[in-house]
Amino acid sequence: MNALLVFIGGGLGSLMRYGISMISSKYIANGFPVATLISNIFACLILGIVMLIVIPKLPESTWIHPLVVVGICGGFSTFSTFSAETLNLFQSGNAILGLFNILTSVGTCIGILYMISSTAK
């Protein structure tokens, strides 16, 4: 059953990421990987809320972790795309944007999880 939940959640997360990519490419064309940043930020926000607030209040709901944490957040966030896009920024001579992408992505995502964990206590 857990594998099916991960499968469904992963598909939903991937569709969410695809949707953000399509929307951002339509409205934002600045050479910065905005879609990946937005996807990773929302995935961390969902992960933090579910892991730190929802699951502790509903410990008997064992389906939430495989569906949302592993499936949706796993399909929605994308470290491999983040890495490839950052490397591309460096290789195309945009080292400042590459560093900005690293600091913004990692800092924001860790910051989100820290703030949620601080408020969940």
C-alpha positions, 0 to 999 in steps of 0.5 A: 500500500505504501508503494502505491501512495508514494507512486500517486504522490510522486505523480502529483508532485511532478505535475505540480512542478511541471505546472509551476515550470509552465507558468513561470516560463510563460511570465518570467524569462530572466535566465534565472531558474525561478521555477525550480526555486519556487518548486523547492520552496513550496515542497519545503513548506509542505514538508515542514507543515506535514512533518512538524505540525500534521503528523505529530497531531495525527500519529495514527495516520500512517498514509500521510508520510508515504503520500505527502512527504515521500511522494508529493514532496519528492516529486515536487522538489528537485535537487538534480534540476537545481544542480544542473541549472546552477552548473549551467549558470556557472558554465555560461559565465553567470557565477554571481547568479549561480551563487545567488541560486545556491544561497537563495535556494538552500538558505530559504528552504532551510529557513522555512523548515527552521521557522516551522520547527520553531513555531511547532514546539 
